[in-house]
Amino acid sequence: MLAKSVLLAGCMVATLATGAYAAQQTYVVGSGGTYRPFEFENSQKQLEGFDIDIIKAIAKAEGFDIKLVNTPWEGIFATLNSGDRDIIISGITITDKRKAMVDFSAPYFPAEQSIVVPTDSKVDSVNSLKGKKVGVVNSSAGDIVVSDTLGKNSTDIKRFDNTPLMLQELAEDGIDAAVGDVGVIKYYIKSHPEKQLKTVSDTKFERQYFGIAVAKDNAELREKINAGLKKIVADGTYAKIYTTWFDSNVPTLPAE
């Protein structure tokens, strides 16, 4: 009888130890620190941003820990295959080419292009940009659509190296409208209400999505992330994070 009790006690201790280990499991998360507001370094050299809040919330919902590592975009996918990173969240657009290298979670952010204009502008579509000075990020999806509409060599198109530079030009009345990543634009508008800008959507802009990447065939971790994402959408955490960084127009995410 005593031996049986000892055996049962031993089993309970082993079970508790296993449960504690699972709860404390830590995944190394790679994220670039140069894409505000999704991921960037604060004054203490710590990563913060929309993506960072999302992966932290997913980890909390699923009961695992994460270690954030600022990871340069060049070679970021290789860190999964080498085992240096378990998860990558870095404003990564889901594409067929990337699906061949890594496995993606369900989409967590719609990453389409958007028009941005002063709040009193009559612009309501890409076609209504004709005859106006329009800023685009060089070689971006927005550049392609605007070039198709206004003509690739149109002198009305002004090309910039990045979205912040383009938005500054718009704020200073150097251009009439701009086209860029919707997340960056919404964050700029939220951060600078005095600029009095608004976004305008158009079906000509292809809707793409950001996904969280794991190593190919790591189905277990992928499902953990998807389960956590589903939970934070259902309990309102996702909406709270989205509203903090962007606006109250919280998107409806596809299941896959």
Disulfide bonds with the S-S distance in Angstrom:
none
